[in-house]
Amino acid sequence: MSAAQMKPATIVVGILTVPLLAGCGVKQDKPVAKTCQSEIRLDSKPEPLGSSKALSAEFKAAGNKEQSVSFGEVTRAAGWSDNWDTVIDVSSAMDDNWLNKMAETPPGTCWKGLPPRIGSDPASFGYYVFLKDRQVVQSVTWDTGYRVLEFRANERLTHETMLNAKSGGLRTY
């Protein structure tokens, strides 16, 4: 085969190869940004129900009494309003879909201010989120250094939920 005969073959191979190589450098589309119909900010600090510090202190006081008490009794003893009907526990392992299911908030509600998750380590804090008629009323920060109130995953607390004193804290189990 002469050099003149190889040129067309080389050109054909080149024409077929270039689009294949070009496809390797094409950027993938960015993921579609999440659309939020509404937004809940957990890290805001309004306290319409009462002082978060007073509630945390009352959790400790009730935990030291070594007797069961209803959640509503604890909040009232802390000077809180009864203008809430449900409490959920929120941590870094949760996403919007799960939180909307737990809080019974509408799909498309975005939860902002969630604790960051670093690798497989959970954040060192989270929130007790108080709701009234499926609307967030107040969030109270907890930390893992000493978590005074513990309840089971996927559990929703109400005024009537009984809390058991355990080691200076309160638990639902």
N, C-alpha and C positions, 0 to 999 in steps of 0.2 A: 504494500500500500504506500502510495506517495504522500508527501506532506500536503499536497493540494487536496487529496482525497480525505484527509483527516480533519481538515478545518471545518467542513459542514457538520461532521459528527461532534466535534468539540463544541461548536456553537449550539447544537441541539441540546447536548448535555448541560451546557451552561444555562440555556433558557429554562430547562426543567428544574435545575438545581437552585437558581436564584430565588424563585418564589418560596421554595421550601425553607431556605435559610432566612429569608426575610420574615417568615412567620414566627421564627424563634425570637425575634426582637420585638414583636408586637406587644404593647402593654395590655394587660387584662383590664377590663372595666372595673372601676372602683365599686365596692358594694354600695347598694342604694342606701342612702341615709334614712334612718328611722324617722318616721313621721309620728308626732305626738299629737293626739287630739286634746290632751290636757296634761298637766305636769304637777307632780307633788314634790316639794322640797323638804327633805327630812332634816337638813342641817340648819334650817331657820330656827330661831329661838323664841318665838312668841309663846307665852304661857297663859292662855285663856282659861285653862282648867285650874291652874295653881302652880306653885313653885316646884320645879323639878328637884331642887335640893331638899325641900321639905318632904317630898315623896320618897326619895332615896333614904333619908333619915328614918322615915316611918317604916320602910321595908326592913331596915336593920332592927329598929325597936320591936317590931312585931316578930321578927325572926328570933329575937332573944327571949320572948315570952314562952316559947316552947309549947304553944297551943295553936290549933287551927283557927283561921280567921278568913272571912270573905274578902275578896279583892275590894269590893265597895267600902267595907269598913276601914280598910287601910287607906284608901284615897280620901275618905271623909276625915279620918284622924289627921291626915296631912293638910287638912284645910282645903281640899280640892272640891270643885263643883262636880255634881253628878251628871254633867252634860256630855257624857260619852256612853257608848254601849258595847264596844268591843276593843280588845287590845291584841295586837299581833307583835311577834318578835321578828325583827329584821336584822339580817347580818349580811356580810359580803358575799355569801354563797348564793344569793337570791337574784333572780332577774325579774324584769317587768312583768312577764306573763305569770310567773308564780305569785308575785306580790298582788297582782290584780285579782287572781283567783282567791288568795287568802283574805284580802281586804274587801272582796266583792266590789271592786271598783271597775269601771268600764274598760273593756279591751282598748288598747291604744293609749292608756294612761302611762306616762313615763315617770319613773321614780328617780329623782335626782338627789345627790348627796349620800349615796350608798357608800359604806366603808370600802376602801380599796382592798383588793386582794393581790398579794404579792406572791407570784408563783402558786404553790399549793398551800401556802400559809394563809389562814383566815386573818382578817383584820383584828386588831386588838379591841375594837369597840363595835357597837351596834345600837339599835334603837328599840325601845318599847313604843309602839305607835298606837295612840289612842284615836279611835274613830267614833263618829256619830252619824248614823244614817249613811254609811259608806263614804264619808268624807273625813279626811284627816283633820283632827282638831289640834293635837299636840304630839310631839315626839320627845321622848326622854332618852338621853344617851346612857348606855351601860358600857362598862369595860370589862375585859377578861381578867384584870388584876383581882377584882373581887366583885363578882356578879351576884348581887343580893337577891334578885328574883330570877328563878329558872323555871321554864316550862318546856314541855315537849315540843319537838318540831311539829309543824302543821297544826298547832293548837291555837285556838282563839279563846281569849279570856273575856269574862263578863263581870258585872257587879257581883253576881252570885257565885262565881268560881271560888272554891275553897282552896286556901293556901296553907300548906303545912310547914311548920317551923323546922328547919334543919340547919344545924351548925351556924346559927346566927343569921341565916337567910331564910328565904321562903321558896317553896317549890310546889308545883301542882301535883306531884306524884309522891 
